[in-house]
């Protein structure tokens, strides 16, 4: 409907006119359910049940329909479960800190029903879990490099520690 109901015209008359004009344009031709009775199960559903069924059928994410406290609880569970699959420690730290900021903001707002009752995610614990899932590999020597203490002594001789003043300031 692109028009507004004109003043002075009854709503029923205006709706009937819209339907008649759409029928004349052929807007109702070729519809899949044309001439079929409505499904009794669909008529018995509440609006909420219909919305949940539609979302499942369309593959929509239902977490947006959850109350904020329950959405945060689900997000926390998914975050903790996804820690080992994150690509790096920085990604784990960023995700945990971002979640903790959202949880802190939820605690600062007036409480809703059900209230937010979650603990903050411990960054160090999640980083330890990530490290367990991604053990570091031992450093491999460069190809062609000699092994032994002579090589280590040569490497140490070429660079002096920063505190020994290897670089002097110009006077």
DAPE-V45264 format. One record per backbone hydrogen bond with DSSP energy under -1.0 kcal/mol. NH is the residue of the N-H (numbers start at 0). CO is the residue of the C=O. If there is no record, write none. Layout:
nh=<NH NH>
co=<CO CO>
This chain:
nh=<8 13 14 15 16 17 18 19 20 21 22 23 24 26 28 33 35 42 43 49 50 51 52 53 54 55 56 57 59 64 70 71 72 73 74 75 76 77 78 79 80 81 85 91 92 93 94 95 96 97 98 99 100 101 102 103 104 105 106 107 108 125 126 127 128 129 130 131 132 133 144 151 152 153 154 155 156 157 163 164>
co=<5 9 10 11 12 13 14 15 16 17 18 19 20 21 25 30 32 38 39 45 46 47 48 49 50 51 52 53 54 61 66 67 68 69 70 71 72 73 74 75 76 77 82 87 88 89 90 91 92 93 94 95 96 97 98 99 100 101 102 103 104 121 122 123 124 125 126 127 128 129 141 147 148 149 150 151 152 153 160 161>
